[in-house]
Amino acid sequence: MSATMLLINGEVVTVDSEFSVSEAVAIKDNKIIAVGTNEEILALKSEESAIINLDGRSILPGFNDAHAHLELYGTNKLGVNGKEAGSIKELLAKLKEKAKSTPPGRWIRGWGYNQNHYEEGRHLSRWDLDSVSTEHPIIVVRTCGHISCVNSKALELAGIDPQAEDPSGGKYVREDGELTGLLLESAHMQMFLFANYSEDEVQHGLSLASEDYLAKGITSVHDAGGYGPDHIRFLQKAVSAKRIKQRIFALYGSLHDSPGMVKKGLASGIATGLGDEWMKIGPAKVFIDGSSSGPTAKTREPYKSDPEDSGILYLNQEELNESLGSAHGAGWQITAHAIGDEAVGMMIEAIRAALQRDPRENHRHRIEHSGMTPPDLMQKMKDLNIISIPNPAFIYEFGDGYVRDYGDRVDVMFPLRSFSENGVPFAMGSDSPITSADPIQGIYSAVTRKSNSGNIIGAGQRITVQEAIKAYTWTGAYASFEEHLKGSIEPGKLADLVVLNDSILTCELDSLRELKVELTILDGKIEYAAKKEGVK
């Protein structure tokens, strides 16, 4: 059998059951047909074969981001980037520039601000945003995606006045009875949906997101949802038109009214697994609590930074059991956003109750984030065969804030070493755009547990490079019931591969972040190339 592409003289990190490392790999059309020595692979050469000399560089299975928000990532690129500002003053200047080119009455949108990283050390207020414009409605979303600030015009258009009652699972922040413009959790979700992008803007954003993800070596994405009920349709349309080039496993939920979205999915008669190798329906998903960095995550004990607060819940146990229990009974894989240990415990109980009522082998139920998982919850996850979807890149961006907000509980946050030692499968996701989509950043964070200031956060939870690679490749495929199709470099699997610019197995741990993607091969075709040298 002759190959259409040969990759030789490399560090082929197969991520097979033995985690073997080979020299070369052969591809025919969209499948891997052989892995072995240079001599074995070159024997499959024909006149039409493209030959890529890796010169000792690593080639890995294509990265599988097990939790990301493509729509949010893409539409963020259409707004003002608050991560590029170092202060509220600087962010307001960027918003004023945007206002100059925005017709009056049209939304001005920003994203990515983090009060902990700004000189002023505080949240935005509506008075800050009123100084930008009172003719435009303005919304700026915090980096966590669970909090936003709006100006007076936005509050007026949305019909929110000082007498407005807080929505279930959310809060309108007030000072001396006055609305500050700061919106927490469901209050933010409702406002964002009110200020949502048009379908054309969403489709453009999805295309931008896909291209950025290809440049980071991401060939598969478990899309964790958008704000509204049209998100799945947007994804399907973008995949069909090849605006999204990655393979999509779509979590069936929404950031606003997730139980209502799940109910609609059940009424439609579909279930997890519907679709093909390019897009499949994933688990039914709901939100239980808030964000780790807000902080609004629901914890058993109050925050170290605020003894009067322990977070926000979207659902109580009965509501959670009803929503996801019904989905489990209808054959769905189920999952939930759960950050704090109280929320993680609630999801474990929901899965236990569902399995007790309707036993099922190989359910592969998940917990998105499982951000704070102490030993008692770890044991229950193991007993119930629950998959964790942690986000180690959060440690880099938010780790110092975690120490301030949670104290010693950082030792059980995104506890990868404990997952590994207890046999709890974990597939890593970026949760981008909340933090970087780059899998190399996620691997670096998992291995070093260093924050962006250089502090080590929960040193005992560090894992090996090999474990981190597996969590960003094979286990992601396992978490979507697709390990027979992808996730490792083995004959018969899809030719989704990523070539790095150096060896990932021999570079110094602190140098991992410097690794770059050189080639992204998807379905046997080069979809991204940083440079062409080595191709004959």
Kinemage of the C-alpha trace (Angstrom):
@kinemage 1
@onewidth
@group {chain A} dominant
@subgroup {mainchain}
@vectorlist {calphas} color= white
{ca met a 1} P 0.000 0.000 0.000
{ca ser a 2} L 1.517 3.348 -1.027
{ca ala a 3} L 1.176 6.418 1.193
{ca thr a 4} L 0.069 9.911 0.277
{ca met a 5} L 2.173 11.485 3.053
{ca leu a 6} L 5.231 10.251 4.955
{ca leu a 7} L 6.560 11.920 8.094
{ca ile a 8} L 10.030 10.627 8.885
{ca asn a 9} L 12.974 11.132 11.214
{ca gly a 10} L 10.860 12.402 14.080
{ca glu a 11} L 9.786 11.834 17.657
{ca val a 12} L 6.432 10.151 17.000
{ca val a 13} L 4.595 10.332 20.330
{ca thr a 14} L 1.957 7.710 19.602
{ca val a 15} L -0.042 7.891 22.879
{ca asp a 16} L -0.851 4.211 22.327
{ca ser a 17} L -1.429 1.878 25.282
{ca glu a 18} L 2.332 1.669 25.906
{ca phe a 19} L 2.979 5.356 25.158
{ca ser a 20} L 5.548 4.169 22.634
{ca val a 21} L 7.720 6.555 20.642
{ca ser a 22} L 8.571 5.814 17.007
{ca glu a 23} L 10.492 7.443 14.166
{ca ala a 24} L 7.989 7.806 11.354
{ca val a 25} L 4.354 7.601 10.307
{ca ala a 26} L 2.596 6.993 6.981
{ca ile a 27} L -0.759 8.439 5.888
{ca lys a 28} L -2.975 7.374 3.015
{ca asp a 29} L -5.740 9.833 2.248
{ca asn a 30} L -7.298 10.591 5.673
{ca lys a 31} L -6.070 7.574 7.669
{ca ile a 32} L -2.869 6.529 9.383
{ca ile a 33} L -1.667 3.326 7.709
{ca ala a 34} L 1.654 2.626 9.440
{ca val a 35} L 3.895 3.695 12.320
{ca gly a 36} L 7.477 2.500 12.612
{ca thr a 37} L 11.086 3.095 11.670
{ca asn a 38} L 12.189 5.384 8.867
{ca glu a 39} L 13.074 2.350 6.768
{ca glu a 40} L 9.664 0.729 7.284
{ca ile a 41} L 7.765 3.896 6.462
{ca leu a 42} L 9.881 4.876 3.430
{ca ala a 43} L 9.103 1.467 1.944
{ca leu a 44} L 5.553 2.806 1.449
{ca lys a 45} L 6.753 5.714 -0.712
{ca ser a 46} L 5.397 6.263 -4.207
{ca glu a 47} L 6.001 8.997 -6.770
{ca glu a 48} L 2.994 10.868 -5.419
{ca ser a 49} L 4.008 10.690 -1.735
{ca ala a 50} L 4.705 13.942 0.081
{ca ile a 51} L 7.679 13.484 2.421
{ca ile a 52} L 8.113 15.620 5.535
{ca asn a 53} L 11.455 15.385 7.342
{ca leu a 54} L 10.806 16.130 10.998
{ca asp a 55} L 14.499 16.435 11.937
{ca gly a 56} L 13.827 15.084 15.422
{ca arg a 57} L 10.804 17.275 16.101
{ca ser a 58} L 7.781 15.877 17.923
{ca ile a 59} L 4.657 14.716 16.160
{ca leu a 60} L 1.622 14.093 18.353
{ca pro a 61} L -2.026 13.181 17.840
{ca gly a 62} L -3.978 16.335 17.061
{ca phe a 63} L -4.895 18.149 20.245
{ca asn a 64} L -8.444 17.545 21.454
{ca asp a 65} L -9.703 20.462 23.547
{ca ala a 66} L -12.271 18.808 25.810
{ca his a 67} L -13.951 22.064 26.870
{ca ala a 68} L -13.947 25.281 24.844
{ca his a 69} L -16.414 27.892 23.616
{ca leu a 70} L -15.848 28.486 19.908
{ca glu a 71} L -18.662 31.004 19.530
{ca leu a 72} L -17.531 33.112 22.466
{ca tyr a 73} L -13.892 32.943 21.368
{ca gly a 74} L -14.776 34.060 17.862
{ca thr a 75} L -17.192 36.863 18.712
{ca asn a 76} L -14.748 38.173 21.323
{ca lys a 77} L -12.386 38.907 18.440
{ca leu a 78} L -14.982 41.363 17.143
{ca gly a 79} L -14.950 43.385 20.376
{ca val a 80} L -12.484 45.322 22.553
{ca asn a 81} L -9.886 43.111 24.257
{ca gly a 82} L -9.703 43.998 27.935
{ca lys a 83} L -6.755 41.664 28.461
{ca glu a 84} L -4.638 44.099 26.473
{ca ala a 85} L -5.284 46.851 29.044
{ca gly a 86} L -3.452 47.234 32.324
{ca ser a 87} L -5.971 49.512 33.978
{ca ile a 88} L -9.574 50.635 33.835
{ca lys a 89} L -8.353 53.966 32.443
{ca glu a 90} L -6.602 52.201 29.576
{ca leu a 91} L -9.635 50.003 28.868
{ca leu a 92} L -11.941 53.034 28.785
{ca ala a 93} L -9.639 54.676 26.236
{ca lys a 94} L -9.940 51.600 23.995
{ca leu a 95} L -13.718 51.627 24.343
{ca lys a 96} L -13.833 55.337 23.436
{ca glu a 97} L -11.919 54.575 20.248
{ca lys a 98} L -14.437 51.864 19.433
{ca ala a 99} L -17.288 54.315 20.071
{ca lys a 100} L -15.932 56.663 17.386
{ca ser a 101} L -16.595 54.057 14.682
{ca thr a 102} L -19.853 52.708 16.131
{ca pro a 103} L -23.165 54.305 15.091
{ca pro a 104} L -25.185 55.701 18.037
{ca gly a 105} L -27.572 53.130 19.460
{ca arg a 106} L -25.409 50.173 18.403
{ca trp a 107} L -23.756 47.978 21.034
{ca ile a 108} L -20.144 48.453 22.054
{ca arg a 109} L -18.749 45.202 23.429
{ca gly a 110} L -15.626 44.408 25.378
{ca trp a 111} L -14.298 41.290 27.059
{ca gly a 112} L -11.499 39.867 29.181
{ca tyr a 113} L -11.150 42.454 31.935
{ca asn a 114} L -9.857 41.183 35.277
{ca gln a 115} L -10.029 43.540 38.226
{ca asn a 116} L -7.269 41.586 39.933
{ca his a 117} L -4.869 42.461 37.097
{ca tyr a 118} L -5.842 46.150 36.779
{ca glu a 119} L -4.032 48.998 38.534
{ca glu a 120} L -7.221 50.139 40.242
{ca gly a 121} L -7.872 46.672 41.723
{ca arg a 122} L -11.633 46.988 41.355
{ca his a 123} L -14.477 46.051 39.052
{ca leu a 124} L -15.803 48.352 36.365
{ca ser a 125} L -18.951 50.352 37.116
{ca arg a 126} L -21.715 51.788 34.947
{ca trp a 127} L -20.348 55.261 35.727
{ca asp a 128} L -17.002 54.248 34.192
{ca leu a 129} L -18.794 53.063 31.065
{ca asp a 130} L -21.091 56.117 30.992
{ca ser a 131} L -17.910 58.184 30.588
{ca val a 132} L -17.353 56.322 27.308
{ca ser a 133} L -20.844 56.953 25.942
{ca thr a 134} L -24.428 57.438 27.021
{ca glu a 135} L -25.671 57.085 23.431
{ca his a 136} L -24.411 53.543 22.961
{ca pro a 137} L -25.323 50.555 25.115
{ca ile a 138} L -22.052 49.060 26.402
{ca ile a 139} L -21.271 45.633 27.846
{ca val a 140} L -17.837 44.479 29.007
{ca val a 141} L -17.515 40.846 30.061
{ca arg a 142} L -15.075 39.818 32.756
{ca thr a 143} L -12.452 37.227 31.807
{ca cys a 144} L -14.388 34.458 33.598
{ca gly a 145} L -17.421 34.841 31.318
{ca his a 146} L -19.745 34.832 34.360
{ca ile a 147} L -19.670 38.547 35.209
{ca ser a 148} L -20.126 41.685 33.141
{ca cys a 149} L -20.536 45.403 33.569
{ca val a 150} L -22.923 47.543 31.531
{ca asn a 151} L -23.609 51.243 31.256
{ca ser a 152} L -26.800 53.124 32.054
{ca lys a 153} L -28.022 52.926 28.460
{ca ala a 154} L -27.803 49.125 28.506
{ca leu a 155} L -29.726 48.931 31.790
{ca glu a 156} L -32.377 51.259 30.368
{ca leu a 157} L -32.821 49.253 27.160
{ca ala a 158} L -33.022 45.979 29.128
{ca gly a 159} L -35.645 47.449 31.475
{ca ile a 160} L -33.531 46.983 34.598
{ca asp a 161} L -34.139 49.644 37.247
{ca pro a 162} L -33.157 49.900 40.939
{ca gln a 163} L -36.350 48.092 41.942
{ca ala a 164} L -35.581 45.072 39.757
{ca glu a 165} L -35.439 41.782 41.651
{ca asp a 166} L -32.318 39.654 41.303
{ca pro a 167} L -32.875 36.793 38.854
{ca ser a 168} L -32.621 33.222 40.100
{ca gly a 169} L -28.951 32.234 40.120
{ca gly a 170} L -27.739 35.795 39.626
{ca lys a 171} L -27.363 39.248 41.108
{ca tyr a 172} L -27.583 42.926 40.162
{ca val a 173} L -24.845 44.472 42.288
{ca arg a 174} L -25.910 47.586 44.157
{ca glu a 175} L -24.259 50.277 46.251
{ca asp a 176} L -26.513 52.263 48.589
{ca gly a 177} L -29.495 50.990 46.605
{ca glu a 178} L -28.057 52.157 43.279
{ca leu a 179} L -27.301 49.717 40.469
{ca thr a 180} L -23.558 49.710 39.805
{ca gly a 181} L -23.922 48.060 36.397
{ca leu a 182} L -22.114 44.942 37.614
{ca leu a 183} L -24.033 41.769 36.753
{ca leu a 184} L -23.263 38.372 38.280
{ca glu a 185} L -24.023 34.957 36.808
{ca ser a 186} L -27.577 34.602 35.399
{ca ala a 187} L -27.997 38.396 35.477
{ca his a 188} L -24.990 38.607 33.173
{ca met a 189} L -26.158 35.691 31.012
{ca gln a 190} L -29.544 37.364 30.414
{ca met a 191} L -27.947 40.695 29.525
{ca phe a 192} L -25.454 39.127 27.138
{ca leu a 193} L -28.259 37.297 25.362
{ca phe a 194} L -30.145 40.608 25.104
{ca ala a 195} L -27.031 42.210 23.578
{ca asn a 196} L -26.158 39.187 21.459
{ca tyr a 197} L -24.343 39.195 18.136
{ca ser a 198} L -26.141 38.663 14.830
{ca glu a 199} L -25.955 35.284 13.105
{ca asp a 200} L -23.618 36.700 10.450
{ca glu a 201} L -21.306 37.991 13.169
{ca val a 202} L -21.390 34.613 14.929
{ca gln a 203} L -20.531 32.767 11.712
{ca his a 204} L -17.645 35.139 11.032
{ca gly a 205} L -16.437 34.653 14.592
{ca leu a 206} L -16.584 30.862 14.301
{ca ser a 207} L -14.380 31.052 11.215
{ca leu a 208} L -11.846 33.214 13.060
{ca ala a 209} L -11.877 30.847 16.028
{ca ser a 210} L -11.313 27.789 13.849
{ca glu a 211} L -8.275 29.331 12.160
{ca asp a 212} L -6.740 30.301 15.512
{ca tyr a 213} L -7.351 26.822 16.891
{ca leu a 214} L -5.683 25.215 13.856
{ca ala a 215} L -2.604 27.358 14.497
{ca lys a 216} L -2.516 25.882 17.997
{ca gly a 217} L -2.687 22.279 16.752
{ca ile a 218} L -6.299 21.722 17.824
{ca thr a 219} L -8.058 19.261 15.518
{ca ser a 220} L -11.041 18.352 17.737
{ca val a 221} L -13.136 20.488 20.086
{ca his a 222} L -15.727 19.600 22.695
{ca asp a 223} L -17.743 22.787 22.287
{ca ala a 224} L -19.191 23.740 25.671
{ca gly a 225} L -21.977 25.999 24.446
{ca gly a 226} L -23.024 29.547 23.712
{ca tyr a 227} L -25.490 31.941 25.296
{ca gly a 228} L -28.602 31.157 23.307
{ca pro a 229} L -30.725 28.272 21.995
{ca asp a 230} L -29.474 28.701 18.397
{ca his a 231} L -25.897 27.735 19.229
{ca ile a 232} L -26.095 24.123 18.014
{ca arg a 233} L -27.627 25.294 14.738
{ca phe a 234} L -24.847 27.863 14.339
{ca leu a 235} L -22.237 25.151 14.882
{ca gln a 236} L -23.878 22.754 12.454
{ca lys a 237} L -24.083 25.437 9.782
{ca ala a 238} L -20.437 26.417 10.273
{ca val a 239} L -19.218 22.801 10.176
{ca ser a 240} L -21.235 22.094 7.044
{ca ala a 241} L -19.763 25.164 5.317
{ca lys a 242} L -16.254 24.293 6.582
{ca arg a 243} L -16.010 27.596 8.415
{ca ile a 244} L -15.218 25.330 11.352
{ca lys a 245} L -12.600 22.838 10.214
{ca gln a 246} L -12.189 20.971 13.497
{ca arg a 247} L -14.204 17.910 14.496
{ca ile a 248} L -16.911 19.013 16.938
{ca phe a 249} L -18.452 17.191 19.908
{ca ala a 250} L -21.216 19.601 20.909
{ca leu a 251} L -22.265 19.735 24.551
{ca tyr a 252} L -26.035 20.245 24.537
{ca gly a 253} L -26.692 23.170 26.800
{ca ser a 254} L -26.531 26.938 26.946
{ca leu a 255} L -25.076 29.556 29.220
{ca his a 256} L -28.566 30.961 29.752
{ca asp a 257} L -31.363 28.642 30.978
{ca ser a 258} L -29.371 25.434 30.561
{ca pro a 259} L -32.168 23.213 31.983
{ca gly a 260} L -34.547 24.654 29.382
{ca met a 261} L -32.073 23.809 26.622
{ca val a 262} L -31.729 20.253 27.920
{ca lys a 263} L -35.517 19.911 28.036
{ca lys a 264} L -35.734 20.951 24.376
{ca gly a 265} L -33.082 18.382 23.482
{ca leu a 266} L -35.053 15.642 25.208
{ca ala a 267} L -38.265 16.694 23.467
{ca ser a 268} L -36.528 16.500 20.074
{ca gly a 269} L -35.834 12.775 20.511
{ca ile a 270} L -32.106 13.043 19.807
{ca ala a 271} L -29.337 11.850 22.132
{ca thr a 272} L -25.587 11.818 22.598
{ca gly a 273} L -23.717 10.373 19.619
{ca leu a 274} L -25.994 11.608 16.845
{ca gly a 275} L -23.896 12.789 13.920
{ca asp a 276} L -20.697 11.818 12.141
{ca glu a 277} L -16.948 12.147 12.621
{ca trp a 278} L -17.162 15.920 11.891
{ca met a 279} L -19.941 16.840 14.305
{ca lys a 280} L -21.673 14.823 16.984
{ca ile a 281} L -24.140 15.685 19.709
{ca gly a 282} L -22.409 15.401 23.060
{ca pro a 283} L -23.723 15.264 26.624
{ca ala a 284} L -26.664 17.153 28.064
{ca lys a 285} L -25.134 19.959 30.106
{ca val a 286} L -26.373 22.302 32.818
{ca phe a 287} L -24.779 24.960 35.023
{ca ile a 288} L -24.622 24.345 38.758
{ca asp a 289} L -22.469 27.204 40.053
{ca gly a 290} L -20.317 30.179 39.139
{ca ser a 291} L -16.687 30.843 38.264
{ca ser a 292} L -13.448 30.020 40.044
{ca ser a 293} L -11.877 33.446 39.598
{ca gly a 294} L -14.936 35.689 40.142
{ca pro a 295} L -15.158 34.197 42.644
{ca thr a 296} L -18.720 32.915 42.396
{ca ala a 297} L -18.060 29.159 42.614
{ca lys a 298} L -20.214 27.406 45.220
{ca thr a 299} L -17.995 26.087 48.003
{ca arg a 300} L -18.677 24.118 51.173
{ca glu a 301} L -16.884 26.697 53.313
{ca pro a 302} L -16.850 30.495 52.843
{ca tyr a 303} L -14.139 32.126 50.770
{ca lys a 304} L -10.931 33.038 52.548
{ca ser a 305} L -11.216 36.467 50.910
{ca asp a 306} L -14.829 36.965 52.056
{ca pro a 307} L -16.117 35.000 55.076
{ca glu a 308} L -19.651 36.147 54.238
{ca asp a 309} L -19.697 34.563 50.781
{ca ser a 310} L -19.520 31.002 49.433
{ca gly a 311} L -20.761 31.461 45.875
{ca ile a 312} L -23.857 31.145 43.713
{ca leu a 313} L -25.979 28.148 42.759
{ca tyr a 314} L -28.080 28.012 39.595
{ca leu a 315} L -29.963 24.856 40.608
{ca asn a 316} L -30.789 22.989 43.783
{ca gln a 317} L -30.245 19.241 44.104
{ca glu a 318} L -33.827 18.335 43.211
{ca glu a 319} L -33.793 20.469 40.068
{ca leu a 320} L -30.418 19.068 39.040
{ca asn a 321} L -31.498 15.460 39.564
{ca glu a 322} L -34.671 16.052 37.558
{ca ser a 323} L -32.958 17.717 34.593
{ca leu a 324} L -29.971 15.439 34.172
{ca gly a 325} L -31.718 12.356 35.518
{ca ser a 326} L -34.269 12.658 32.718
{ca ala a 327} L -31.484 13.023 30.172
{ca his a 328} L -29.659 9.969 31.521
{ca gly a 329} L -32.876 7.969 31.389
{ca ala a 330} L -33.293 8.933 27.726
{ca gly a 331} L -29.829 7.598 26.876
{ca trp a 332} L -27.796 10.801 27.022
{ca gln a 333} L -24.339 11.219 28.434
{ca ile a 334} L -24.696 13.930 31.091
{ca thr a 335} L -22.417 16.630 32.448
{ca ala a 336} L -22.480 19.912 34.333
{ca his a 337} L -20.404 22.981 34.947
{ca ala a 338} L -19.277 22.485 38.547
{ca ile a 339} L -16.385 24.442 40.062
{ca gly a 340} L -16.719 24.608 43.842
{ca asp a 341} L -16.650 21.492 46.014
{ca glu a 342} L -20.325 21.863 46.942
{ca ala a 343} L -21.270 22.004 43.249
{ca val a 344} L -19.009 19.047 42.393
{ca gly a 345} L -20.629 17.061 45.195
{ca met a 346} L -24.080 17.922 43.848
{ca met a 347} L -23.186 16.652 40.376
{ca ile a 348} L -21.786 13.428 41.800
{ca glu a 349} L -25.046 12.909 43.698
{ca ala a 350} L -27.072 13.576 40.533
{ca ile a 351} L -25.078 10.933 38.650
{ca arg a 352} L -25.379 8.456 41.524
{ca ala a 353} L -29.147 8.920 41.682
{ca ala a 354} L -29.504 8.593 37.902
{ca leu a 355} L -27.470 5.379 37.787
{ca gln a 356} L -29.353 3.924 40.735
{ca arg a 357} L -32.662 4.525 38.975
{ca asp a 358} L -31.478 3.516 35.464
{ca pro a 359} L -28.262 1.453 35.650
{ca arg a 360} L -26.011 1.771 32.611
{ca glu a 361} L -22.523 0.496 31.878
{ca asn a 362} L -20.002 2.698 30.032
{ca his a 363} L -22.040 5.856 30.582
{ca arg a 364} L -18.956 8.100 30.598
{ca his a 365} L -20.767 10.838 32.478
{ca arg a 366} L -18.593 13.899 33.026
{ca ile a 367} L -18.023 16.861 35.286
{ca glu a 368} L -16.879 19.989 33.469
{ca his a 369} L -14.054 21.660 35.437
{ca ser a 370} L -14.538 19.718 38.712
{ca gly a 371} L -12.461 22.586 39.968
{ca met a 372} L -12.341 21.769 43.669
{ca thr a 373} L -12.292 18.018 44.294
{ca pro a 374} L -11.195 16.950 47.805
{ca pro a 375} L -10.478 13.285 48.639
{ca asp a 376} L -14.029 12.302 49.642
{ca leu a 377} L -15.408 13.516 46.306
{ca met a 378} L -12.475 11.977 44.445
{ca gln a 379} L -13.385 8.536 45.800
{ca lys a 380} L -17.009 8.951 44.758
{ca met a 381} L -15.961 9.955 41.242
{ca lys a 382} L -13.838 6.834 41.018
{ca asp a 383} L -16.607 4.588 42.334
{ca leu a 384} L -19.081 5.951 39.782
{ca asn a 385} L -16.626 5.966 36.839
{ca ile a 386} L -17.036 9.712 36.277
{ca ile a 387} L -14.750 11.549 33.844
{ca ser a 388} L -13.283 14.891 34.930
{ca ile a 389} L -12.709 17.752 32.484
{ca pro a 390} L -10.235 20.044 34.319
{ca asn a 391} L -8.657 23.271 33.050
{ca pro a 392} L -5.058 23.472 34.260
{ca ala a 393} L -4.349 26.666 32.292
{ca phe a 394} L -6.494 28.415 34.918
{ca ile a 395} L -3.637 27.857 37.373
{ca tyr a 396} L -1.351 30.032 35.260
{ca glu a 397} L -3.792 32.908 34.763
{ca phe a 398} L -5.773 32.848 38.015
{ca gly a 399} L -3.591 30.895 40.461
{ca asp a 400} L -2.512 33.805 42.632
{ca gly a 401} L -6.150 34.861 42.992
{ca tyr a 402} L -7.052 31.307 43.990
{ca val a 403} L -4.635 31.477 46.913
{ca arg a 404} L -6.227 34.744 48.038
{ca asp a 405} L -9.799 33.484 47.633
{ca tyr a 406} L -9.496 29.828 48.698
{ca gly a 407} L -6.303 29.498 50.739
{ca asp a 408} L -5.095 25.913 51.222
{ca arg a 409} L -7.945 24.600 49.103
{ca val a 410} L -5.741 25.264 46.053
{ca asp a 411} L -4.222 21.877 46.899
{ca val a 412} L -7.405 20.186 45.677
{ca met a 413} L -8.126 22.521 42.745
{ca phe a 414} L -7.859 20.871 39.333
{ca pro a 415} L -6.156 17.990 41.198
{ca leu a 416} L -4.563 16.154 38.261
{ca arg a 417} L -2.101 14.072 40.300
{ca ser a 418} L -4.932 12.865 42.521
{ca phe a 419} L -7.081 12.035 39.482
{ca ser a 420} L -4.190 10.036 38.052
{ca glu a 421} L -3.369 8.180 41.261
{ca asn a 422} L -7.019 7.332 41.898
{ca gly a 423} L -7.743 6.125 38.365
{ca val a 424} L -10.219 8.910 37.553
{ca pro a 425} L -10.004 9.619 33.790
{ca phe a 426} L -9.405 13.279 32.985
{ca ala a 427} L -9.452 15.078 29.644
{ca met a 428} L -8.068 18.585 29.664
{ca gly a 429} L -9.862 21.573 28.199
{ca ser a 430} L -8.884 25.207 27.876
{ca asp a 431} L -12.321 26.742 28.518
{ca ser a 432} L -11.165 29.396 26.077
{ca pro a 433} L -11.784 32.266 25.725
{ca ile a 434} L -11.786 32.314 29.534
{ca thr a 435} L -8.082 31.586 29.276
{ca ser a 436} L -5.641 30.701 26.503
{ca ala a 437} L -6.777 28.139 23.921
{ca asp a 438} L -3.177 26.962 23.489
{ca pro a 439} L -2.827 23.295 24.548
{ca ile a 440} L 0.893 23.882 25.125
{ca gln a 441} L -0.079 26.389 27.825
{ca gly a 442} L -2.392 23.804 29.370
{ca ile a 443} L 0.327 21.154 29.336
{ca tyr a 444} L 2.845 23.577 30.849
{ca ser a 445} L 0.422 24.491 33.634
{ca ala a 446} L -0.400 20.849 34.361
{ca val a 447} L 3.266 19.937 34.613
{ca thr a 448} L 4.604 22.958 36.544
{ca arg a 449} L 1.508 24.347 38.391
{ca lys a 450} L 3.090 27.809 38.021
{ca ser a 451} L 1.040 30.987 37.993
{ca asn a 452} L 1.955 33.855 35.704
{ca ser a 453} L 3.867 35.422 38.598
{ca gly a 454} L 5.978 32.269 38.970
{ca asn a 455} L 4.323 31.009 42.163
{ca ile a 456} L 3.666 27.272 42.391
{ca ile a 457} L 0.000 26.635 43.152
{ca gly a 458} L -0.745 23.204 44.622
{ca ala a 459} L 2.663 21.647 43.940
{ca gly a 460} L 1.453 18.159 44.863
{ca gln a 461} L -0.929 18.098 41.893
{ca arg a 462} L 1.745 18.282 39.176
{ca ile a 463} L 1.736 15.520 36.549
{ca thr a 464} L 4.223 14.308 33.940
{ca val a 465} L 4.468 15.587 30.384
{ca gln a 466} L 3.298 12.184 29.135
{ca glu a 467} L 0.196 12.287 31.350
{ca ala a 468} L -0.602 15.814 30.181
{ca ile a 469} L -0.241 14.860 26.504
{ca lys a 470} L -2.575 11.906 26.984
{ca ala a 471} L -5.144 14.149 28.693
{ca tyr a 472} L -5.073 16.536 25.712
{ca thr a 473} L -5.358 13.759 23.105
{ca trp a 474} L -6.512 10.209 23.879
{ca thr a 475} L -8.648 10.928 26.940
{ca gly a 476} L -10.477 13.680 25.066
{ca ala a 477} L -11.395 11.081 22.442
{ca tyr a 478} L -12.428 8.667 25.203
{ca ala a 479} L -14.655 11.309 26.808
{ca ser a 480} L -16.590 11.560 23.513
{ca phe a 481} L -16.730 7.780 22.851
{ca glu a 482} L -14.312 8.225 19.928
{ca glu a 483} L -11.068 6.606 21.061
{ca his a 484} L -11.436 4.079 18.215
{ca leu a 485} L -11.257 6.974 15.712
{ca lys a 486} L -8.618 9.328 17.085
{ca gly a 487} L -6.538 10.330 20.086
{ca ser a 488} L -3.443 8.256 19.272
{ca ile a 489} L -1.134 7.679 16.314
{ca glu a 490} L -2.025 4.129 15.319
{ca pro a 491} L -2.872 2.405 12.012
{ca gly a 492} L -6.536 2.751 11.095
{ca lys a 493} L -7.120 5.994 12.992
{ca leu a 494} L -7.891 9.368 11.461
{ca ala a 495} L -4.849 11.309 10.274
{ca asp a 496} L -5.231 14.233 12.682
{ca leu a 497} L -1.713 15.179 13.769
{ca val a 498} L 0.332 18.092 15.067
{ca val a 499} L 4.043 18.732 14.490
{ca leu a 500} L 5.909 20.885 17.027
{ca asn a 501} L 9.112 22.846 16.449
{ca asp a 502} L 11.142 20.770 18.922
{ca ser a 503} L 10.990 17.675 21.125
{ca ile a 504} L 8.282 17.882 23.774
{ca leu a 505} L 9.666 14.864 25.643
{ca thr a 506} L 13.223 16.144 26.107
{ca cys a 507} L 12.870 19.911 26.489
{ca glu a 508} L 13.212 21.468 29.943
{ca leu a 509} L 9.891 21.747 31.771
{ca asp a 510} L 10.157 25.517 32.120
{ca ser a 511} L 10.727 25.724 28.362
{ca leu a 512} L 7.518 23.893 27.462
{ca arg a 513} L 5.677 27.185 26.939
{ca glu a 514} L 8.173 28.118 24.216
{ca leu a 515} L 7.161 25.187 22.005
{ca lys a 516} L 5.274 26.178 18.864
{ca val a 517} L 3.089 24.343 16.376
{ca glu a 518} L 4.723 23.954 12.978
{ca leu a 519} L 2.122 21.876 11.175
{ca thr a 520} L -1.469 20.897 11.837
{ca ile a 521} L -2.637 17.940 9.768
{ca leu a 522} L -6.391 17.354 9.766
{ca asp a 523} L -8.043 14.510 7.871
{ca gly a 524} L -4.732 13.824 6.135
{ca lys a 525} L -4.305 17.398 4.834
{ca ile a 526} L -2.032 20.182 6.050
{ca glu a 527} L -4.469 22.796 7.329
{ca tyr a 528} L -1.898 24.994 9.062
{ca ala a 529} L 1.804 25.479 8.367
{ca ala a 530} L 4.015 27.906 10.266
{ca lys a 531} L 6.736 27.241 7.687
{ca lys a 532} L 7.232 24.927 4.755
{ca glu a 533} L 10.843 23.810 5.139
{ca gly a 534} L 11.310 20.060 5.303
{ca val a 535} L 8.516 19.407 2.813
{ca lys a 536} L 9.682 17.792 -0.431
